[in-house]
Amino acid sequence: MEPLISVIVPAYNAEAFLDQCLQSIVVQDYGRLEIIVVDDGSTDGTAALCDRWAERDERIRVIHQPNGGHSAARNAALDVMTGELVMMVDSDDVLHPEFVSTLLELQQRDDADIAVGDYIPFYGDAPAFPTQEKPSLRRYDQQEAILAVLYQHGLTHSPWGRLFKASLFDGIRFPLGIIYEDLAIIYPLLKKCSKISTTSRVLYGYRQHDSNSMRVFSPRRADVLKVCEQLEHDISQHDEQYLKAVRSRQLSAYFNLLLLSSQDKSGQYQQLGDRCWKGIKQLRFKCLCDGQVRLKNKIGILASLPGRWFLCSVIGRNYQPKP
């Protein structure tokens, strides 16, 4: 029998985009889906919209709960899902019609713990997914995958755009009350994996907003420093072979926050900027000598040598973070 796949869709005040998102899920060319939509305490018409979709398609079940954030919504669905495999879709994003079938074929071919597709950012209307005659495929073992995520080479920590074995989440849930919750759990998830398979085929549409929390500065962005510090602590206790890699990821976080916070002219985030600058100075020479550190970080290191002003004014002027 074809495996049941649980699709988790957290939705908070998603009335403007939820129709388009759910439509892209229900028209998948693989039909054995359990679609769990979590209305996370929405104050617009999202709750009613969810219920109407559940009436239209028997595969959709709706959970209504008080607002608790993305982590709480995903966790609520993980607690009740029954699929052998699980995928997560943000409520403003869209899927290629062959998203599920393509990743399922990849997962089954390699008996992969996680199958990953590529994504395309878009504004406004749903994207035109590019046609690829021969997308490239790659297999990672556990160590290769952890290094790729921490060094930011080819694998991201995002939970969307991939298909997981549901058993990976046994005993693992997203931490509450922070952003970068996906970075917080990717290491323990990968520690339970033996194979990760990827395709370059673009299967996921990632909607961009000017107010996207990953593209503008807010004090909550500092959560990434806590997550990276916890990662470094855990790795130093159990997996020292990844220490250089996690420090490269820390350096990325310091650069990211310093450059974003420097765009705020009120001066109220001076202490955060000082913390990031101190971290950059502590790590930059170690990372400069590490051949696996990504080019973007090495450019940042070199730009930091003349001083903080040069880094923030020259590099930060054209700085555009990626999701």
PLY file of the C-alpha trace (Angstrom):
ply
format ascii 1.0
element vertex 323
property float x
property float y
property float z
element edge 322
property int vertex1
property int vertex2
end_header
0.00 0.00 0.00
1.16 3.52 -0.71
2.44 5.24 2.46
0.26 7.81 4.20
1.94 11.21 4.23
1.02 13.79 6.86
1.10 17.40 5.65
1.36 19.98 8.44
0.18 23.55 7.73
0.41 26.05 10.61
-1.87 29.02 9.91
-2.03 32.32 11.77
-3.99 35.20 10.18
-3.37 33.54 6.84
-6.67 34.44 5.17
-4.97 36.21 2.27
-2.88 33.23 1.16
-4.29 30.05 2.68
-6.59 29.24 -0.26
-3.68 29.24 -2.67
-1.54 27.17 -0.31
-4.16 24.47 0.34
-5.14 24.34 -3.32
-1.54 23.50 -4.20
-1.64 20.66 -1.66
-4.96 19.05 -2.56
-4.08 18.91 -6.28
-0.87 16.94 -5.70
-0.55 14.00 -8.08
0.00 11.78 -5.04
-3.28 11.53 -3.20
-2.78 9.53 0.01
-2.39 12.55 2.25
-3.43 13.48 5.76
-3.54 17.30 5.73
-3.47 18.82 9.22
-4.17 22.56 9.27
-3.56 24.25 12.61
-5.43 27.51 13.13
-3.12 29.11 15.68
-5.52 31.54 17.31
-6.13 33.62 14.18
-8.07 36.87 14.54
-9.07 37.22 10.88
-11.12 34.80 8.76
-8.56 31.99 8.84
-10.52 29.75 11.25
-13.66 29.77 9.08
-11.58 29.27 5.96
-9.93 26.20 7.49
-13.31 24.71 8.35
-14.63 25.29 4.83
-11.65 23.45 3.40
-12.23 20.53 5.77
-15.80 20.30 4.47
-14.56 20.26 0.86
-11.83 17.61 1.25
-12.08 14.70 3.67
-8.29 14.44 3.88
-8.15 17.78 5.71
-8.48 17.95 9.48
-8.37 21.20 11.41
-7.00 21.97 14.86
-8.11 25.24 16.47
-5.91 26.40 19.35
-4.95 29.62 21.15
-2.10 31.50 19.55
1.23 29.94 20.47
3.40 30.56 17.43
4.76 28.39 14.63
6.41 25.92 16.99
3.27 25.29 19.03
1.22 24.85 15.85
3.65 22.38 14.31
3.96 20.49 17.60
0.18 20.15 17.89
0.08 18.52 14.47
3.09 16.29 15.19
1.26 15.04 18.30
-1.71 13.75 16.30
-0.29 12.85 12.87
-0.57 9.23 11.75
1.48 9.23 8.54
4.62 7.21 7.95
6.16 10.32 6.40
5.62 13.98 7.19
6.10 17.29 5.43
5.55 20.90 6.51
4.18 23.76 4.43
3.95 27.37 5.56
0.48 28.79 4.99
1.59 31.47 2.53
3.72 29.16 0.39
2.82 26.88 -2.54
3.87 23.49 -3.87
4.69 22.23 -7.33
1.96 19.69 -8.30
4.57 16.91 -8.23
6.21 17.93 -4.96
5.05 14.90 -3.00
5.50 12.27 -5.70
8.99 13.50 -6.60
10.27 13.52 -3.04
8.56 10.22 -2.23
10.24 8.57 -5.20
13.58 9.97 -4.06
12.99 8.86 -0.47
12.00 5.34 -1.46
14.82 4.93 -3.96
17.47 5.60 -1.31
15.49 4.66 1.82
16.38 8.19 2.88
15.46 9.59 6.28
14.91 12.99 4.66
14.30 13.85 1.00
14.88 17.48 0.03
13.87 19.54 -3.00
14.91 23.02 -4.08
12.78 26.15 -3.66
12.07 29.39 -5.51
11.38 32.70 -3.73
8.46 34.71 -5.11
6.35 37.80 -4.53
2.68 38.13 -5.39
1.19 35.49 -7.64
2.27 31.84 -7.49
5.61 31.26 -9.21
6.19 29.58 -12.54
8.21 26.56 -11.48
11.15 26.09 -13.85
11.34 22.98 -16.00
14.45 20.87 -15.44
15.10 17.95 -17.75
17.84 16.37 -15.65
17.90 17.73 -12.11
20.99 16.81 -10.16
20.68 14.34 -7.29
22.91 13.99 -4.26
23.08 11.68 -1.28
24.51 12.74 2.08
25.49 10.54 4.97
24.92 11.85 8.49
28.28 13.58 8.86
28.13 15.17 5.41
24.63 16.50 6.09
25.52 18.02 9.46
28.58 19.72 7.99
26.58 20.98 4.99
23.94 22.56 7.26
26.39 24.14 9.70
28.76 25.39 7.00
25.70 26.46 4.95
26.76 24.52 1.88
23.80 23.18 -0.07
21.51 22.19 2.82
19.41 24.57 4.90
17.81 24.03 8.30
14.30 24.96 7.12
11.59 22.34 7.83
9.66 23.12 4.63
10.56 21.82 1.19
11.35 18.30 2.39
9.88 14.94 3.30
10.79 13.36 6.65
10.36 9.91 8.06
7.82 10.58 10.80
9.81 8.50 13.28
12.52 11.17 13.30
10.23 13.33 15.43
9.83 10.69 18.13
10.97 12.57 21.23
11.74 15.76 19.27
9.56 18.86 19.17
10.10 22.46 18.13
11.13 24.70 21.08
8.49 27.24 22.09
8.82 30.99 22.32
11.75 31.54 19.97
12.37 32.08 16.29
15.05 29.98 14.58
13.23 27.02 16.10
14.10 25.01 13.00
17.83 25.60 13.49
17.39 24.44 17.08
16.11 21.00 16.09
18.00 20.27 12.88
21.06 18.88 14.67
19.14 16.35 16.82
17.09 15.38 13.76
20.18 14.78 11.63
21.78 12.80 14.45
18.97 10.27 13.95
19.57 10.05 10.18
21.80 7.83 8.12
20.83 9.06 4.63
19.62 12.40 3.27
18.79 12.63 -0.44
18.39 15.86 -2.39
17.25 16.94 -5.82
17.92 20.27 -7.52
14.39 20.19 -8.94
12.48 23.29 -7.80
9.38 22.04 -6.00
8.54 24.63 -3.34
7.48 28.26 -3.70
8.65 30.40 -0.77
6.61 33.61 -0.59
8.51 36.79 0.22
7.10 39.64 2.28
8.74 42.95 3.06
7.83 42.27 6.69
9.21 38.72 6.68
10.82 38.13 10.09
13.94 36.70 8.46
14.48 39.75 6.23
14.14 42.68 8.66
15.63 43.40 12.05
13.78 42.87 15.29
15.14 42.14 18.78
13.77 38.59 18.50
16.38 37.91 15.85
18.85 37.63 18.74
17.31 34.21 19.43
19.72 32.83 16.84
22.63 33.58 19.18
21.04 31.50 21.94
20.40 28.67 19.51
23.96 28.73 18.19
25.38 28.85 21.71
23.30 25.82 22.69
24.42 24.02 19.52
28.06 24.74 20.32
27.57 23.47 23.88
25.90 20.25 22.73
28.48 19.61 20.04
31.41 20.32 22.36
30.02 17.71 24.77
29.43 14.93 22.26
30.71 15.66 18.72
33.86 17.75 18.72
34.41 16.99 15.02
31.68 19.55 14.29
33.07 22.39 16.43
34.66 24.25 13.51
31.43 23.97 11.55
29.20 25.26 14.34
31.55 28.19 14.90
31.23 29.06 11.23
27.44 29.09 11.73
27.87 31.30 14.79
29.97 33.71 12.77
27.19 33.92 10.15
24.74 34.78 12.92
27.01 37.52 14.29
27.46 39.06 10.83
23.74 38.82 10.09
22.63 40.48 13.31
25.34 43.13 13.33
24.55 44.25 9.79
20.78 44.21 10.31
20.87 45.96 13.69
23.24 48.62 12.33
20.42 49.73 10.00
18.48 50.87 13.07
19.58 54.44 13.81
17.92 54.81 17.23
20.92 53.39 19.08
18.78 51.16 21.29
20.46 48.00 19.99
24.02 49.14 20.60
24.55 46.42 23.22
23.47 43.71 20.79
25.75 45.13 18.13
28.63 45.16 20.63
27.96 41.51 21.43
28.04 40.56 17.76
31.19 42.55 17.07
32.93 40.86 20.01
31.87 37.46 18.64
33.17 38.32 15.18
36.55 39.31 16.56
36.76 36.10 18.60
35.97 33.80 15.68
37.19 35.53 12.53
40.79 34.30 12.39
39.85 30.73 13.32
37.23 30.71 10.58
39.51 32.41 8.05
41.90 29.45 8.36
39.11 26.91 7.91
38.94 25.81 4.28
35.28 24.82 4.55
33.97 28.20 5.72
31.78 29.67 2.99
33.06 32.50 0.81
30.46 34.96 2.11
31.81 34.60 5.64
35.40 35.00 4.47
34.49 38.19 2.64
32.85 39.39 5.86
36.00 38.53 7.82
38.20 40.50 5.45
35.75 43.42 5.52
35.85 43.38 9.32
39.64 43.84 9.49
39.56 47.64 8.91
37.02 47.86 11.72
33.35 47.74 12.60
32.52 50.99 10.81
33.88 49.70 7.51
32.00 46.40 7.79
28.67 48.03 8.62
28.85 51.02 6.27
30.38 49.43 3.20
29.21 45.81 3.35
25.98 46.47 5.24
24.78 49.03 2.71
23.94 46.32 0.18
23.27 43.52 2.64
20.29 41.32 1.75
19.72 38.30 4.01
18.48 35.05 2.51
15.77 32.84 4.07
0 1
1 2
2 3
3 4
4 5
5 6
6 7
7 8
8 9
9 10
10 11
11 12
12 13
13 14
14 15
15 16
16 17
17 18
18 19
19 20
20 21
21 22
22 23
23 24
24 25
25 26
26 27
27 28
28 29
29 30
30 31
31 32
32 33
33 34
34 35
35 36
36 37
37 38
38 39
39 40
40 41
41 42
42 43
43 44
44 45
45 46
46 47
47 48
48 49
49 50
50 51
51 52
52 53
53 54
54 55
55 56
56 57
57 58
58 59
59 60
60 61
61 62
62 63
63 64
64 65
65 66
66 67
67 68
68 69
69 70
70 71
71 72
72 73
73 74
74 75
75 76
76 77
77 78
78 79
79 80
80 81
81 82
82 83
83 84
84 85
85 86
86 87
87 88
88 89
89 90
90 91
91 92
92 93
93 94
94 95
95 96
96 97
97 98
98 99
99 100
100 101
101 102
102 103
103 104
104 105
105 106
106 107
107 108
108 109
109 110
110 111
111 112
112 113
113 114
114 115
115 116
116 117
117 118
118 119
119 120
120 121
121 122
122 123
123 124
124 125
125 126
126 127
127 128
128 129
129 130
130 131
131 132
132 133
133 134
134 135
135 136
136 137
137 138
138 139
139 140
140 141
141 142
142 143
143 144
144 145
145 146
146 147
147 148
148 149
149 150
150 151
151 152
152 153
153 154
154 155
155 156
156 157
157 158
158 159
159 160
160 161
161 162
162 163
163 164
164 165
165 166
166 167
167 168
168 169
169 170
170 171
171 172
172 173
173 174
174 175
175 176
176 177
177 178
178 179
179 180
180 181
181 182
182 183
183 184
184 185
185 186
186 187
187 188
188 189
189 190
190 191
191 192
192 193
193 194
194 195
195 196
196 197
197 198
198 199
199 200
200 201
201 202
202 203
203 204
204 205
205 206
206 207
207 208
208 209
209 210
210 211
211 212
212 213
213 214
214 215
215 216
216 217
217 218
218 219
219 220
220 221
221 222
222 223
223 224
224 225
225 226
226 227
227 228
228 229
229 230
230 231
231 232
232 233
233 234
234 235
235 236
236 237
237 238
238 239
239 240
240 241
241 242
242 243
243 244
244 245
245 246
246 247
247 248
248 249
249 250
250 251
251 252
252 253
253 254
254 255
255 256
256 257
257 258
258 259
259 260
260 261
261 262
262 263
263 264
264 265
265 266
266 267
267 268
268 269
269 270
270 271
271 272
272 273
273 274
274 275
275 276
276 277
277 278
278 279
279 280
280 281
281 282
282 283
283 284
284 285
285 286
286 287
287 288
288 289
289 290
290 291
291 292
292 293
293 294
294 295
295 296
296 297
297 298
298 299
299 300
300 301
301 302
302 303
303 304
304 305
305 306
306 307
307 308
308 309
309 310
310 311
311 312
312 313
313 314
314 315
315 316
316 317
317 318
318 319
319 320
320 321
321 322
